[in-house]
Amino acid sequence: PERPRSSPLQDAQFSRLTDFEGAELDAAISPDGKFVAFLADRDGPFHVWLSQIGTGRYVNLTPGADDQRAPAEALGFSPDGSEIWLGGGPDRRLRLMPLTGGAPRFFLGERAISADWSPDGQRMAYHTRDDGDPIFVADRVGANARQIFVERPAVHNHYPAWSTDSRWIYFAS
């Protein structure tokens, strides 16, 4: 029989990232481990913030987005860490924006909500807001998509994530 694996967090040390007042929502760490992007309402409405880990400095990447809803429901990094994806929602399309800020551009289809790239960056998994939250696998730019899973209507499947060996795609259901 296989020996039990030790927890990868067994000797981890945790430290607080910000001292922001208010709420902080979704967050992601860049593939190289140097940056963190997160949603926070530090200045009133929610914005996308970026910090180089350990510096204590934060940059608001969406300073002009001053409506009261968050600019994204989820976010993450592209495989090379040069872009941040901003998750879609009922009336927002999935977008990619440069790591240093700038205008986001639409990405994938109108109904795509969140995405994750395989560890080698050659494929991506994403789900849409159609009935049953179907999950798709496509090439690294979103082309040649094929549906791999769908649930019955009113059941949700969110946050697809690849296993480190690219054999599995996990998701919250």
N, C-alpha and C positions, 0 to 999 in steps of 0.2 A: 504493500500500500504506500501511496505517496505521503510524504511527511507534510504536516500542516504548514502552510505558508505563514510567515510573519506578516503583520500588517505593515503596509508601506508608510503608515503614519505613526508607527510605534515610537520613533525617536524624534518626531517632528516638533519643532518649536513654532508657536503661533504668536504673531504680533499684530496689533491693530494697525490698519492701513490709514485711516483718516480719523480726524476728530470733528468731522462735519456734524452739525446739528441737523435734525430732521431724519428723513428716510433715505436709505440707500437700497437700491433694488439689485437687479442682476449685475454680475461682474464676470470678467474673463481675464485670464493671464495669457500674454503673448507666447507663441511657441518657443521663443528663446528664453522665456522667464524673466525678461527685463522690464516689461511694461504691464500695467493693469488698466483696463478700461471698465468703467462702471457707470450706472445711472444714479444720480443723486439730486435732491431738491435743495441744495445748499443756498442758492440765491433766489428761492421761490419756486418757480416751475422746475420740473425735472429736466436735466441736461445730461449729455454724455461727457464724462470726465476721463482724462488720461493722466497717469502718473508713471514716471520711471521709478520702479521699486527701490525703496531706500532713500530717495531724495527728499521726500516730504513736500514736493512741489506738485501742483495739480493744474491742468489746463482744461478749460471748458471748450470742448470741440464743437458745441452747438450753441454758441452765444446768442444767435438771433432767434432761436426757437422759444418764444415766450408765451405760448399758450399753456394752459394748465395741465395738459396731458403729457405724459412722457414721450420723448421723440422716438422711443422704441419700446417694445415689450421684452426684448432680450437682445443680447449682443455677443459678439465673439470676434476672433481674429481670423484672417485669411491664413493659409498654410505657411506663407513666408513672413507673416507678421507685418506686411506693408499696408494692410487695409483692415478696417473694422467693419463687420457687418452689423447692421441695425435691423432687428427683427420687425416683421410686418405685424399687422393687426387687422381688425375688421375694416378699417378704412385707410390703411397704409401698406405700401408695397415694401418688400425686403430691399434694402439698399446697402451699397458698399461705399465707404468713405476713406480717404487717405489717412494714414496713421497720424499725420501732422495736422489734420483738419482740412477743411475745404468742403466743397459741395458734394453731397452724396449722389450716387447715380443708382438708378434702378437696377436690380439684379434678380435673375430668375423670373418666374411668371408672376402675374398679378396676385395669385392666391397663396404664394409661398410665404411661410412664416419664420422658420429658423433653419439653419444649415450647420453642417459640420463636415470638414474635410477628413479624408483618410490620413493616417500618419505620413504616408509618402506624398500627400498632396495631389494625387492623380485622380481621385474620385471624391464625390461629395454625397452626403445624404441630407435630405430635407423633407419637411412635411408641409402640407397645404391645409387650408382651412375648409376644404370640402368635407362633406359628410364622412365621418369615420376617420378624419385626419390621416389620409393616405400618406405613406412614407415612400420616397423615391430615392434611387441611386442614379447618379449621372456622372459624366466626366468632370474634370476639375473646374470647367467654366459653366457647368450646368446643362450642357448639350447631351443628347442621346439618353434622356431620362427614361427609366423604367420603374414602374411601381413594384415595390416588394412587399407591401403590407397595407391593409386597410381594415378598420374595425367597423362594427355596425354604427349607424348614426347615433349621435349623442354620447359616444364614448370617445374620449380624447387621448391622443398619443403625441406627446411633445418632446422637445429637446433630444433629437437623435444625437448619438455620440458613438464614435468608432472605438473598438477595442484596440489596444496597442499593436496587435498583430494583424489588424485589418480583417479578421475573420468574422467578426460580429458587429452588429449595430445595436446599441442599447437605446432605450427610450423610456420616458415616464408615461404610464398609461393609467 
